Amino acid sequence: MSVDRGELHTLLDRVPDSDLPVIRKMLLAVAVEWDVAPAESEGVFTEEARREVEAAEAYFDKGGRGIPHEEILREFGLA
């Protein structure tokens, strides 16, 4: 599947403003994991965000259930 940045920008433009903080945290988590974001010391990945990621990981480690991928695709009109 080929994806270009324009497509991703279009998807981001469809995200309601109220959900942008969540999307930002998700992107930062991925960027930090891939080591492509500035270091935490530069203020990008705050301690609060780190705690939230750890809480999410603990939720899934304890058997918490997420949203099926197909449902997310439908929500964004991609399925």
Residue pairs with C-beta under 8 A, 6 or more apart in sequence:
11 76
12 23
14 76
14 77
15 23
25 49
25 52
25 53
28 37
28 44
28 45
28 49
29 45
29 49
29 53
31 37
31 44
32 40
32 44
32 45
37 44
37 45
38 44
39 45
40 46
40 47
40 50
60 66
70 79
73 79
